[in-house]
Amino acid sequence: MVFGTRALKEAGIDGAGTDARYLLAHALGLSPDRLILVLQDEMPDGAGERFDAAIAARATHRPVAQITGRRLFWGREFRVTQDTLDPRPETEILIEAALSAPFTRVLDLGTGTGCIALTLLAERPEARGLATDLSEAALAVARDNAELLGLSDRIEFRRSDWFASVGETFDLIVSNPPYIAEDEMAGLAPDVRDWEPLAALTPGGDGLDAYRAIAAGAAAHLAPGGRIGLEIGPTQADAVCQMLRQDGFPAPEVLRDFDGRDRCIFATLP
């Protein structure tokens, strides 16, 4: 592991030691919390080669989740590929707020790995859901995650450009849409900019196009008293709240993340 940490530090990887630990556990087929139990053991056949390959991949700034093929989110493992965003801890704020009120029908727009919709269904056994994405490759990953979590019978996956292929109504709509402005892309960490799907990161322009489409269509797809929850960029709260007010949601609420930045907006349809 010392070799791996050194190699990642030389490649300019933040958190090199932590990443090397996770990648060694992956190479050994162990959970990271069990790694300490085998550090003094001889490396099994093939594990050294797998570790070397994983370190080489991470040195190119490929995300750990893409190398291991999985990410822990809300206590559950989700399959991750280069066709999906890597689920992030900040998105758990959206989950917590969504679970604060009852729902039986949930729509997840731009589902990616499916982590939002599937987590909500796992936490609410009486609920059913529809998850959409424009990417067929992302939908395939989400379907795999539904199967792995035993939720395939309670969720439908559908290719759709936001509401274009959605005719039903729901009592909860959630989305973590692309929101990075075009002129902000160059400043992203290479782990994100060079490896995660462009269409899931930015809609181009000012980064707000997805919110315009979602706000315009949300009221027609919510039952009275239904809620909408959106993850946002830290500078976008005012603009997105204004859109929601204009489209029938009188009192949007902004929620902050662990660092005190605006992170989610929830609003209720009267």
C-alpha positions as MATLAB code, in Angstrom:
seq = 'MVFGTRALKEAGIDGAGTDARYLLAHALGLSPDRLILVLQDEMPDGAGERFDAAIAARATHRPVAQITGRRLFWGREFRVTQDTLDPRPETEILIEAALSAPFTRVLDLGTGTGCIALTLLAERPEARGLATDLSEAALAVARDNAELLGLSDRIEFRRSDWFASVGETFDLIVSNPPYIAEDEMAGLAPDVRDWEPLAALTPGGDGLDAYRAIAAGAAAHLAPGGRIGLEIGPTQADAVCQMLRQDGFPAPEVLRDFDGRDRCIFATLP';
ca = [
       0.000    0.000    0.000;
       2.966    2.311    0.615;
       3.969    1.977   -3.033;
       0.440    2.815   -4.147;
       0.202    5.855   -1.901;
       3.532    7.169   -3.155;
       2.561    6.664   -6.790;
      -0.731    8.503   -6.321;
       0.934   11.384   -4.476;
       3.405   11.738   -7.345;
       0.442   11.843   -9.754;
      -1.084   14.724   -7.786;
      -4.029   12.745   -6.384;
      -5.665   14.302   -3.329;
      -6.318   11.762   -0.573;
      -3.716    9.387   -2.022;
      -3.496    7.245    1.108;
      -7.245    6.722    1.358;
      -7.536    5.896   -2.333;
      -4.664    3.409   -2.152;
      -6.349    1.698    0.789;
      -9.649    1.358   -1.064;
      -7.934    0.082   -4.187;
      -5.912   -2.495   -2.253;
      -9.090   -3.733   -0.581;
     -10.687   -3.956   -4.031;
      -7.744   -5.932   -5.399;
      -8.028   -8.342   -2.463;
     -11.791   -8.648   -2.742;
     -12.328   -7.261    0.747;
     -14.293   -4.408    2.265;
     -11.923   -1.576    3.292;
     -12.717   -2.012    6.982;
     -11.273   -5.545    6.880;
      -8.023   -4.597    5.201;
      -6.098   -4.188    8.455;
      -6.718   -7.860    9.259;
      -4.673   -9.066    6.269;
      -1.950   -6.436    5.839;
       0.718   -8.763    7.205;
      -0.377  -11.684    5.010;
       1.235  -12.682    1.735;
      -0.508  -11.189   -1.300;
      -2.778  -13.793   -2.976;
      -2.137  -14.773   -6.588;
      -3.211  -12.035   -8.967;
      -3.921   -9.467   -6.269;
      -0.640   -7.627   -6.798;
      -1.311   -7.258  -10.494;
      -4.860   -6.059   -9.836;
      -3.579   -3.507   -7.339;
      -0.901   -2.229   -9.735;
      -3.509   -1.839  -12.490;
      -5.881   -0.015  -10.160;
      -3.156    2.392   -9.019;
      -2.154    3.055  -12.626;
      -5.765    3.834  -13.480;
      -6.192    6.155  -10.504;
      -2.960    7.961  -11.416;
      -4.732    9.093  -14.601;
      -7.384   10.673  -12.318;
      -9.949    8.015  -13.120;
     -12.393    8.051  -10.154;
     -12.059    5.279   -7.584;
     -15.713    4.329   -8.044;
     -15.181    3.716  -11.758;
     -12.158    1.530  -11.005;
     -13.897   -0.534   -8.340;
     -17.240   -0.355  -10.146;
     -19.204    0.601   -7.056;
     -19.989    3.413   -4.636;
     -21.586    3.350   -1.203;
     -24.598    5.688   -0.966;
     -27.013    5.900    1.969;
     -25.590    2.614    3.263;
     -26.062    0.664    0.027;
     -23.671   -0.216   -2.779;
     -24.435    1.017   -6.276;
     -22.819   -0.032   -9.504;
     -20.987    2.867  -11.191;
     -19.594    3.144  -14.718;
     -18.191    5.874  -16.932;
     -21.745    6.326  -18.251;
     -23.039    7.631  -14.911;
     -22.254   10.278  -12.346;
     -20.504    9.017   -9.245;
     -23.054    9.297   -6.375;
     -21.865   11.915   -3.907;
     -22.445   12.378   -0.170;
     -24.057   15.787   -0.768;
     -26.923   14.118   -2.608;
     -27.883   12.353    0.612;
     -29.267   15.736    1.727;
     -31.848   15.387   -1.052;
     -32.683   11.879    0.208;
     -33.098   13.008    3.816;
     -35.448   15.835    2.841;
     -37.463   13.620    0.500;
     -37.983   11.090    3.281;
     -39.256   13.757    5.669;
     -42.806   13.466    4.267;
     -44.833   10.486    2.979;
     -45.025    9.560   -0.701;
     -46.241    6.564   -2.673;
     -45.337    7.561   -6.258;
     -41.945    9.079   -7.034;
     -40.447   10.314  -10.304;
     -36.665   10.631  -10.621;
     -35.605   12.738  -13.613;
     -32.103   12.074  -14.966;
     -31.618    9.016  -12.789;
     -28.019    8.038  -13.694;
     -27.103    5.112  -11.418;
     -30.619    5.191   -9.999;
     -29.227    5.941   -6.551;
     -31.867    8.557   -5.674;
     -34.977    6.682   -6.802;
     -33.761    3.306   -5.562;
     -32.748    4.632   -2.166;
     -36.142    6.261   -1.714;
     -37.949    3.050   -2.661;
     -35.729    0.962   -0.403;
     -36.586    3.255    2.501;
     -40.319    3.309    1.678;
     -41.458   -0.268    0.907;
     -44.986    0.898    0.054;
     -43.787    3.286   -2.680;
     -43.352    2.757   -6.414;
     -41.335    4.810   -8.882;
     -40.478    5.869  -12.405;
     -36.897    6.805  -13.253;
     -35.963    8.485  -16.523;
     -32.755    9.328  -18.325;
     -31.811   10.367  -21.832;
     -28.868    7.933  -21.775;
     -29.679    4.301  -22.532;
     -26.303    3.311  -21.065;
     -27.147    5.011  -17.767;
     -30.572    3.347  -17.726;
     -28.867   -0.037  -18.119;
     -26.741    0.677  -15.051;
     -29.786    1.815  -13.077;
     -31.672   -1.354  -14.018;
     -28.719   -3.435  -12.810;
     -28.758   -1.571   -9.504;
     -32.487   -2.149   -9.122;
     -31.931   -5.857   -9.667;
     -29.044   -5.970   -7.196;
     -31.171   -4.244   -4.545;
     -34.242   -6.375   -5.191;
     -36.339   -3.397   -6.303;
     -37.022   -4.185   -9.947;
     -40.683   -4.971   -9.283;
     -41.366   -1.505   -7.872;
     -39.680    0.762  -10.410;
     -39.949    1.437  -14.137;
     -37.081    2.869  -16.162;
     -37.863    4.941  -19.229;
     -35.826    6.924  -21.748;
     -37.055   10.508  -21.667;
     -35.863   14.063  -22.180;
     -37.139   15.355  -18.834;
     -40.968   15.110  -19.025;
     -41.185   14.372  -22.752;
     -42.148   10.699  -22.283;
     -43.859   11.063  -18.909;
     -47.644   11.261  -18.781;
     -48.329   10.194  -15.199;
     -48.665   12.258  -12.028;
     -46.708   11.721   -8.825;
     -46.626   12.937   -5.261;
     -42.834   13.396   -5.303;
     -40.491   14.501   -8.103;
     -36.731   14.483   -7.506;
     -33.753   15.285   -9.701;
     -30.036   15.914   -9.607;
     -29.771   17.395  -13.115;
     -26.698   18.719  -14.962;
     -26.096   22.220  -13.607;
     -22.495   23.250  -14.241;
     -22.211   26.333  -16.454;
     -20.205   25.961  -19.641;
     -17.571   28.470  -18.517;
     -17.080   26.560  -15.234;
     -16.149   23.260  -16.856;
     -12.473   24.061  -17.296;
     -12.129   24.643  -13.562;
     -13.452   21.232  -12.540;
     -11.123   18.625  -11.085;
      -9.843   16.288  -13.815;
     -11.400   13.348  -11.921;
     -14.789   14.858  -12.817;
     -14.172   16.803  -16.029;
     -12.267   14.077  -17.859;
     -14.071   10.964  -16.647;
     -17.716   11.606  -15.828;
     -20.314   11.909  -18.635;
     -20.414   15.433  -20.051;
     -24.187   15.434  -20.529;
     -24.685   14.639  -16.843;
     -22.422   17.504  -15.774;
     -23.466   20.464  -17.897;
     -26.332   21.487  -20.181;
     -24.074   24.209  -21.577;
     -24.722   27.929  -21.342;
     -25.523   29.223  -17.868;
     -26.132   25.740  -16.443;
     -29.824   26.391  -15.765;
     -31.564   24.844  -18.779;
     -32.480   21.631  -16.964;
     -34.151   23.607  -14.174;
     -36.124   25.628  -16.690;
     -37.496   22.437  -18.245;
     -38.200   20.765  -14.914;
     -39.857   23.804  -13.334;
     -42.050   24.335  -16.411;
     -43.353   20.763  -16.382;
     -43.430   19.852  -12.702;
     -46.859   21.189  -11.726;
     -48.561   19.195  -14.490;
     -46.985   15.985  -13.165;
     -47.637   16.463   -9.443;
     -50.762   15.739   -7.473;
     -52.041   18.647   -5.334;
     -49.824   18.862   -2.280;
     -47.054   17.013   -4.085;
     -43.427   18.012   -3.657;
     -40.435   18.585   -5.879;
     -36.822   18.285   -4.710;
     -33.848   19.453   -6.789;
     -30.134   19.355   -6.189;
     -28.501   22.631   -7.283;
     -25.131   24.265   -7.646;
     -24.112   26.519   -4.745;
     -24.794   29.773   -6.635;
     -28.099   28.806   -8.243;
     -30.650   28.963   -5.427;
     -32.099   32.386   -6.247;
     -32.523   31.637   -9.947;
     -34.101   28.206   -9.422;
     -36.407   29.447   -6.662;
     -37.615   32.209   -8.995;
     -38.370   29.641  -11.713;
     -40.354   27.492   -9.297;
     -42.375   30.464   -8.038;
     -43.215   31.465  -11.596;
     -44.370   27.914  -12.368;
     -46.743   27.386   -9.451;
     -44.638   26.734   -6.347;
     -45.078   29.714   -4.004;
     -42.602   28.923   -1.215;
     -39.440   27.040   -2.256;
     -37.129   26.093    0.624;
     -33.331   26.057    0.215;
     -31.339   23.400    2.096;
     -27.619   23.660    2.755;
     -24.912   20.995    2.634;
     -22.290   19.983    5.186;
     -20.123   22.975    4.246;
     -22.953   25.503    4.540;
     -23.465   25.869    0.783;
     -26.875   25.933   -0.877;
     -27.399   22.382   -2.106;
     -31.100   21.456   -2.552;
     -34.445   23.129   -3.091;
     -37.780   21.619   -2.046;
     -41.162   23.079   -2.930;
     -44.778   21.992   -2.528;
     -47.568   22.349   -5.066;
     -50.622   24.009   -3.434;
];
